[in-house]
Amino acid sequence: MSTGSVTAWNMTNKLTFLATVPMFHCNGWGYPWTAALVHAKVVCCRYIVAKDIYNLIDQHKVTHFGGAPIVLNLIANAEDKDKKEIKHKIYVLTAGAPPTSAILEKMDNLGFEVMHVYGLTETYGHVLQCAWNEEWNNLSNSEKADLNARQGVRYPNLEEAIVADPETNTPVPRDGKTMGEILMRGNVVMKGYYKNKEATESSMRNGWFHSGDLAVVYPDGYIQIKDRSKDIIISGGENISSVEVENVIAKHPAVSLVAVVAKPDEKWGETPCAFVELAPGKNSTEEEIINPVDPLVCGDQGVLHLLSSSGHNGTANVKRFNLDTGNYDDIGWSIKQHANDNSMGYSFRDFNGAAINPVDSKVYGTIKGPVSYTHLTLPTNREV
């Protein structure tokens, strides 16, 4: 990955790189090694806050940096007082979670050129890139962002990547609709999980590494992830992509972050449920956020929205496994545990701002206060 980025990301000698990805996350996506390879100046960022990032970019004339979509969201939605005008070309690489086209468009409007890549720890980082095509230059910003949200084509150092039926390894049609699993092979793929033979045999089958990511392939060969196999929402027998629903909701001007999970439903089995974090100073209603969601995405099942603050992990990804409890009452249960914890400063409100009883786990509304993933806890036996 470290050497592949030199060509994939057009990294020139003596560039200035802002290090924002934690070293424990695939050694900062391999860029400490890449920076040494291209004789780059490395600028360290102690705290991932918008003001510091803008200041360092301006002070050191940063040319390249990488960050998860939530870091891009932090930059794009920063308060005006924390922003600085971008006066030179800045190349940004994003990975770690599927970025919404809304975030990509905001970054483009600010003057950042974002390349979207995809990879896993098991492949030691990036293995797909949304390589830009010149014919896309004449499209609208919104159309460009939609295209850039794809995971793309294989990275230079990867032997092969396909989207296929996980049982037969038969590639799916290039129709942009038929979902399969992303399978990969090459010398950047791990040999297996340390002292875990069962997990290794499950993921390494018939000469391919099975990523667990469900995707489609477009006629131009570009891959786009629709969901993790464990996150796909099956509602009334229909597969609903949580990533696709997130992408639609994220385009709402009041939405800062969104994570969509499955909510158990007596009639449909499961229905989509969105956790939304509003942008600073923005207000909205449940109806305003639901209305733009395309019925073709969600069918007739609709979307139930629970607006709350969402937890982020050390690599700045939304902690989906803390939101998707498998049993929705677990969220109600965890809220109950903190209902009387005045030290946390919680207040529970419905979408109209009226106080609600947090002990009633059937009531959904906004959670006001320093809510983090530790307060949306999982049963101890849940696999993460």
C-alpha positions in Angstrom: 0.0 0.0 0.0 2.8 2.4 0.9 4.4 2.2 -2.5 1.1 1.8 -4.4 0.0 5.3 -3.2 2.9 7.0 -4.9 1.4 6.2 -8.3 -2.3 5.9 -7.3 -2.4 9.3 -5.6 0.2 11.0 -7.8 2.5 11.7 -4.9 5.5 13.8 -6.0 8.9 14.2 -4.3 9.2 16.7 -1.5 5.5 17.2 -0.9 4.1 18.3 2.4 2.0 15.7 4.2 -0.3 16.4 7.2 -0.6 13.3 9.4 -4.1 12.9 10.7 -4.7 9.2 10.7 -3.7 7.4 13.9 -0.6 5.2 13.7 -2.5 2.3 15.2 -4.8 2.3 12.1 -2.7 0.3 9.6 0.3 2.4 10.6 -1.5 5.6 9.6 -2.6 4.0 6.3 1.1 3.4 5.5 1.9 7.1 4.9 4.8 7.4 7.4 6.5 4.9 5.1 5.3 6.6 1.9 6.4 10.0 3.2 9.9 8.7 3.7 9.9 7.2 0.3 9.1 10.5 -1.5 11.3 12.6 0.8 8.2 14.4 2.1 7.9 17.0 4.9 5.5 15.5 7.6 3.4 17.8 9.7 1.9 16.2 12.8 -1.5 17.1 14.1 -1.9 16.5 17.8 -5.6 17.1 18.0 -8.1 16.4 15.2 -10.0 19.6 15.3 -11.0 21.8 12.4 -9.2 24.9 13.6 -5.9 23.1 14.0 -6.2 21.4 10.6 -6.9 24.7 8.8 -4.1 26.5 10.7 -1.5 23.8 9.8 -2.6 23.7 6.2 -2.1 27.4 6.0 1.1 27.6 8.0 3.0 24.7 6.3 1.3 24.9 2.9 0.2 21.3 3.2 -0.3 19.5 -0.1 -1.6 16.1 1.0 -3.5 14.5 3.9 -5.8 11.6 4.5 -8.8 11.2 6.8 -12.0 9.2 7.3 -15.2 10.8 6.1 -16.0 12.0 9.6 -12.7 14.0 9.5 -13.8 15.5 6.2 -17.2 16.3 7.7 -15.4 18.1 10.6 -13.5 20.2 8.1 -16.4 20.9 5.8 -18.8 21.9 8.6 -16.3 23.9 10.6 -17.4 27.3 11.9 -16.4 30.2 9.7 -14.1 31.6 12.4 -12.1 28.3 12.4 -11.7 28.1 8.6 -9.0 29.6 6.5 -9.1 30.3 2.7 -7.6 27.5 0.7 -5.0 29.3 -1.5 -3.3 26.3 -3.1 -4.0 22.8 -4.3 -4.6 20.3 -1.6 -5.0 16.6 -2.3 -7.1 14.6 0.2 -7.5 10.9 0.4 -10.5 9.4 2.3 -11.2 5.9 3.4 -12.3 3.9 6.5 -16.0 4.2 5.7 -18.1 4.9 2.6 -18.2 8.7 2.2 -21.5 10.3 1.3 -21.6 12.3 -1.9 -22.8 15.3 0.1 -19.5 15.4 2.1 -17.4 15.0 -1.1 -19.3 17.9 -2.7 -18.7 20.2 0.3 -15.0 19.4 0.3 -14.8 20.1 -3.5 -16.6 23.4 -3.0 -14.0 24.4 -0.4 -11.1 23.7 -2.8 -10.0 20.2 -1.7 -9.5 17.5 -4.3 -10.6 14.3 -2.7 -9.7 10.8 -3.9 -11.8 8.0 -2.4 -10.1 4.7 -1.7 -11.1 1.4 0.0 -9.2 -1.2 1.9 -9.1 -3.3 5.1 -6.6 -4.2 7.8 -6.6 -7.7 6.2 -5.2 -6.2 3.0 -2.9 -3.8 4.8 -4.8 -0.8 3.6 -6.0 0.5 0.3 -6.8 -1.9 -2.5 -9.4 0.0 -4.5 -9.3 3.7 -5.7 -11.9 5.8 -7.4 -9.5 6.8 -10.2 -10.8 10.0 -11.8 -11.8 10.0 -15.5 -11.3 13.2 -17.6 -14.7 13.0 -19.1 -16.2 13.5 -15.7 -14.8 17.0 -15.5 -17.8 18.5 -17.3 -20.4 17.1 -15.0 -22.1 19.1 -12.2 -20.5 19.1 -8.8 -23.3 16.9 -7.5 -22.8 14.3 -10.3 -19.0 14.4 -9.7 -19.5 13.7 -6.0 -21.9 10.8 -6.7 -19.2 9.2 -9.0 -16.4 9.9 -6.4 -18.4 8.0 -3.8 -17.7 4.8 -5.6 -14.8 2.6 -4.3 -13.5 2.3 -7.9 -10.9 0.0 -9.4 -8.0 -2.0 -8.1 -4.9 -0.3 -6.5 -1.6 -0.8 -8.3 -0.3 -3.3 -5.8 -3.3 -5.6 -5.8 -3.4 -8.6 -8.1 -7.2 -8.8 -8.5 -10.5 -7.7 -7.0 -13.9 -8.9 -8.1 -17.5 -8.6 -7.0 -18.9 -12.1 -7.0 -21.4 -14.6 -5.6 -19.6 -15.6 -2.3 -20.5 -19.3 -2.7 -19.7 -19.8 -6.3 -17.1 -17.0 -6.9 -19.1 -16.2 -10.1 -18.7 -12.4 -10.9 -21.9 -10.4 -10.9 -23.1 -8.6 -14.0 -21.8 -5.1 -14.6 -25.2 -3.5 -14.2 -24.8 -1.4 -11.1 -27.6 -3.3 -9.5 -26.7 -6.9 -8.8 -25.0 -7.2 -5.4 -22.2 -9.6 -4.6 -19.2 -9.8 -2.2 -15.9 -8.1 -2.8 -13.2 -10.8 -3.2 -9.5 -10.1 -3.4 -6.2 -11.8 -3.9 -2.6 -10.8 -4.1 0.5 -10.4 -2.0 -0.9 -7.6 0.0 -3.6 -9.8 1.4 -2.9 -11.4 4.8 -2.1 -15.0 5.3 -4.7 -15.4 8.0 -5.9 -14.3 11.5 -3.4 -14.8 14.3 -4.2 -18.1 16.2 -7.8 -18.1 14.8 -8.0 -21.0 12.3 -11.8 -20.9 12.1 -11.9 -17.2 11.1 -9.1 -17.7 8.6 -10.9 -20.6 7.0 -14.1 -18.6 6.8 -12.5 -15.6 5.1 -9.9 -17.3 2.9 -11.8 -19.7 0.5 -11.0 -21.0 -2.9 -8.0 -18.7 -3.3 -9.9 -15.5 -2.5 -10.1 -13.3 0.6 -13.8 -12.7 1.4 -14.1 -9.1 2.6 -17.7 -9.3 3.9 -18.5 -6.1 1.9 -21.5 -6.2 -0.5 -21.1 -4.2 -3.7 -22.2 -3.7 -7.3 -20.1 -3.2 -10.4 -21.0 -0.5 -13.0 -20.6 -1.0 -16.8 -17.3 1.0 -16.6 -15.9 -1.6 -14.1 -16.0 0.7 -11.1 -17.1 -1.0 -7.8 -19.4 0.6 -5.3 -20.0 -0.7 -1.8 -23.7 -1.0 -0.8 -23.3 -2.5 2.7 -21.5 -4.9 5.0 -23.0 -8.3 4.7 -23.9 -8.1 8.4 -25.4 -4.6 8.0 -27.7 -5.2 5.0 -31.4 -4.6 6.0 -33.8 -7.2 5.0 -37.3 -5.7 5.0 -40.3 -7.6 3.7 -37.9 -9.9 1.8 -36.2 -7.0 0.1 -32.6 -6.0 0.6 -32.1 -2.4 1.6 -28.7 -0.8 1.5 -28.0 1.2 4.7 -25.2 3.0 2.8 -27.6 4.1 0.1 -30.1 5.4 2.6 -27.3 7.2 4.4 -26.2 8.9 1.2 -29.7 10.3 0.5 -30.2 11.5 4.1 -26.7 13.1 4.2 -27.7 15.5 1.4 -30.1 17.3 3.7 -28.5 20.6 4.6 -29.2 20.3 8.3 -27.5 16.8 8.6 -23.9 16.6 9.7 -23.6 12.8 10.3 -25.9 9.8 9.7 -25.8 6.1 10.4 -28.5 3.8 9.3 -29.2 0.4 11.0 -31.9 -2.2 11.1 -34.8 -1.9 13.5 -36.9 -5.0 14.2 -40.4 -4.7 12.9 -43.3 -7.1 13.5 -44.7 -6.6 10.0 -41.6 -6.2 7.8 -39.1 -8.1 9.9 -36.7 -5.1 9.8 -37.0 -1.5 8.8 -34.3 1.1 8.3 -33.6 3.4 11.3 -31.4 6.4 11.0 -29.3 8.0 13.7 -28.7 11.6 12.7 -26.4 14.3 14.1 -27.5 17.8 13.1 -24.9 20.3 11.9 -24.1 23.0 14.4 -26.7 25.8 14.5 -29.1 23.8 12.2 -32.6 22.6 13.1 -34.9 20.2 11.3 -37.9 17.9 11.8 -38.3 14.2 11.4 -40.6 14.8 8.4 -38.1 17.1 6.6 -35.4 14.5 6.8 -37.6 11.6 5.9 -39.3 13.2 2.8 -36.2 13.3 0.5 -35.6 9.6 1.0 -36.4 8.0 -2.4 -39.3 5.4 -2.0 -37.3 3.2 -4.4 -34.5 3.0 -1.8 -36.7 2.0 1.1 -39.8 0.6 -0.6 -43.1 0.9 1.3 -41.4 0.2 4.6 -40.5 3.8 5.4 -37.8 4.9 7.7 -38.0 5.5 11.4 -35.6 8.2 12.6 -34.0 8.5 16.0 -32.0 11.7 16.2 -29.1 11.4 18.6 -25.4 12.1 18.9 -23.4 9.1 17.7 -20.2 7.7 19.0 -17.0 7.6 17.0 -14.1 5.2 17.4 -10.4 6.0 17.4 -10.2 5.9 13.6 -13.1 8.4 13.4 -15.7 6.0 12.1 -19.3 6.0 13.4 -19.5 3.1 15.8 -22.2 1.2 13.9 -22.0 -1.8 16.1 -23.0 0.3 19.0 -26.0 1.6 17.2 -27.1 -1.6 15.6 -27.8 -3.7 18.7 -29.7 -6.4 16.9 -32.5 -5.9 19.5 -33.7 -2.3 19.4 -34.8 -2.4 23.0 -31.1 -2.7 24.0 -30.8 1.0 23.1 -33.8 1.8 25.3 -32.2 -0.3 28.0 -28.9 1.5 27.8 -30.7 4.9 27.9 -32.5 3.7 31.1 -29.2 3.0 32.8 -28.3 6.7 32.4 -31.7 8.2 32.9 -30.9 9.2 36.5 -27.2 10.1 35.9 -27.4 13.8 36.4 -23.6 14.1 36.2 -23.8 13.4 32.4 -26.1 16.3 31.8 -28.7 14.4 29.8 -32.1 15.7 28.8 -34.4 13.6 26.6 -36.7 15.3 24.1 -39.1 14.4 21.3 -38.8 15.9 17.9 -40.9 18.9 19.0 -38.6 19.6 21.9 -41.0 18.3 24.6 -39.5 16.4 27.5 -40.0 12.6 27.3 -39.7 9.8 29.8 -36.4 8.0 29.0 -37.6 4.9 30.9 -40.1 4.3 28.0 -37.8 2.6 25.5 -40.6 2.9 22.9 -40.2 6.7 22.7 -37.7 7.9 20.1 -36.4 11.4 20.1 -33.3 13.5 20.4 -30.8 13.0 23.2 -29.3 16.3 24.4 -26.0 16.0 26.2 -22.5 14.6 25.9 -23.7 11.3 24.4 -20.9 9.0 23.3 -20.7 5.4 22.2 -20.1 4.2 25.7 -23.6 5.2 26.6 -25.1 3.1 23.8 -23.8 -0.1 25.1 -24.1 -3.6 23.7 -24.8 -6.9 25.5 -21.5 -8.3 26.6 -22.0 -11.4 24.4 -22.5 -9.4 21.2 -19.8 -10.0 18.6 -18.0 -6.8 17.5 
